[in-house]
Amino acid sequence: MGTVELKHIIAEHLTHIEDKSFLQDLKNLLESKVASETYTLDDFEKERIQMAREQVKKGETISNEKIHHQVQKWFDTK
């Protein structure tokens, strides 16, 4: 199946989708794929990244294994 045929099939399917949330997510995905500009972080994002780097330097981290255990424990109580 070629690119043109795939595009046609996708366009046809899109005409039948009414889920606004799904369509918005798809729009965001498509825009990220065709975006030619470099994403620029705003001041808030830069600040959060800097805070995260400082936490890592101080050892203020939690392993994936520990988080997984905590989440599983929480699920078990529900």
trRosetta pair geometry for C-beta under 8 A, 3 or more apart (Angstrom, degrees):
i j d omega theta_ij theta_ji phi_ij phi_ji
1 5 5.0 -118 -169 87 85 130
1 6 5.8 105 137 -59 112 88
2 5 5.0 95 58 11 75 102
2 6 7.0 -134 102 -6 39 90
3 6 5.7 -56 -147 36 31 112
3 7 6.4 32 156 -20 66 105
4 7 5.8 -54 -151 34 30 112
4 8 6.5 31 151 -20 63 106
5 8 5.6 -54 -150 35 33 114
5 9 6.4 33 153 -18 66 105
6 9 5.8 -55 -148 36 31 110
6 10 6.2 30 155 -17 66 108
7 10 5.8 -56 -146 39 30 110
7 11 6.2 31 156 -20 65 108
8 11 5.8 -55 -147 36 28 111
8 12 6.4 30 154 -21 63 106
9 12 5.7 -55 -151 34 30 113
9 13 6.5 28 153 -17 65 105
10 13 5.8 -56 -149 37 32 110
10 14 6.3 38 152 -27 65 105
11 14 5.6 -51 -149 29 32 117
11 15 7.1 38 154 -27 60 98
12 15 6.2 -51 -163 20 33 112
12 16 7.7 15 149 -6 60 106
13 16 6.1 -71 -165 38 41 105
13 17 6.7 40 146 -30 74 107
14 17 5.7 -54 -146 23 40 113
14 23 7.8 99 -152 -117 91 100
17 22 6.3 -103 178 93 128 128
17 23 6.1 154 117 -69 119 100
19 22 3.9 45 103 17 118 117
19 23 6.3 157 89 -16 64 86
20 23 5.7 -58 -146 40 31 111
20 24 6.2 34 155 -22 67 105
21 24 5.8 -52 -148 34 29 111
21 25 6.5 29 153 -16 63 105
22 25 5.8 -56 -151 37 31 111
22 26 6.2 30 152 -18 66 108
23 26 5.5 -53 -145 38 32 113
23 27 6.2 39 152 -24 65 103
24 27 5.5 -50 -148 33 31 115
24 28 6.5 32 152 -18 63 103
25 28 5.7 -53 -151 35 32 112
25 29 6.4 33 151 -19 65 106
26 29 5.6 -53 -148 36 33 113
26 30 6.3 32 154 -17 66 106
27 30 5.8 -56 -147 38 29 109
27 31 6.2 28 155 -19 64 108
28 31 5.8 -55 -145 37 29 110
28 32 6.4 29 156 -20 63 105
29 32 5.9 -57 -151 34 29 109
29 33 6.6 28 152 -20 63 107
30 33 5.6 -57 -151 33 34 113
30 34 6.4 6 161 1 69 110
31 34 6.3 -69 -142 49 30 93
31 35 5.9 51 156 -52 67 100
32 35 5.6 -33 -139 3 30 121
35 39 7.8 44 133 -61 149 85
41 45 4.1 -129 -162 91 97 125
41 46 5.0 121 126 -57 127 82
41 49 7.3 -29 -155 -8 158 138
42 45 5.2 94 52 11 67 103
42 46 7.2 -130 100 -5 34 92
43 46 5.6 -56 -146 38 33 112
43 47 6.2 35 155 -22 66 106
44 47 5.7 -56 -150 35 29 113
44 48 6.4 28 154 -18 64 106
45 48 5.7 -53 -147 36 32 111
45 49 6.4 33 154 -19 65 105
46 49 5.8 -55 -150 35 31 111
46 50 6.4 31 152 -18 64 107
47 50 5.7 -56 -150 37 30 111
47 51 6.4 32 152 -20 65 105
48 51 5.6 -51 -147 35 32 113
48 52 6.4 34 153 -20 64 105
49 52 5.7 -54 -149 35 32 112
49 53 6.5 34 152 -20 64 104
50 53 5.7 -51 -149 33 33 113
50 54 6.5 33 153 -18 64 105
51 54 5.8 -56 -152 36 32 111
51 55 6.5 34 150 -21 65 105
52 55 5.6 -51 -149 34 34 114
52 56 6.6 35 152 -20 65 102
53 56 5.7 -52 -152 33 33 112
53 57 6.5 35 150 -19 65 104
54 57 5.6 -51 -149 35 35 114
54 58 6.4 24 155 -10 66 109
55 58 5.9 -63 -147 45 30 105
55 60 4.1 -86 -164 72 83 113
55 61 6.7 119 138 -63 97 73
56 59 7.7 41 -179 -72 31 23
56 60 7.4 -84 -60 53 22 71
56 61 6.0 41 -112 -56 62 122
62 66 5.1 -113 -179 81 92 126
62 67 5.5 106 123 -55 118 94
63 66 4.6 96 59 5 85 100
63 67 7.0 -151 95 -2 46 85
64 67 5.7 -57 -148 40 34 111
64 68 6.1 38 153 -23 68 106
65 68 5.7 -53 -147 35 28 113
65 69 6.4 30 153 -20 63 105
66 69 5.6 -52 -150 35 32 113
66 70 6.4 31 152 -18 65 105
67 70 5.7 -56 -148 38 32 111
67 71 6.2 31 155 -18 67 106
68 71 5.9 -56 -147 37 29 110
68 72 6.2 29 155 -19 64 108
69 72 5.8 -56 -146 38 28 111
69 73 6.3 31 154 -21 64 107
70 73 5.6 -52 -147 35 30 113
70 74 6.4 32 152 -20 63 104
71 74 5.6 -54 -151 35 33 112
71 75 6.4 34 150 -20 66 103
72 75 5.6 -50 -147 35 33 113
72 76 6.4 37 152 -24 64 105
73 76 5.7 -52 -150 32 30 115
73 77 7.0 26 152 -18 61 103
74 77 6.0 -60 -157 32 33 107
74 78 7.0 30 149 -22 64 107
75 78 5.8 -61 -156 29 37 112
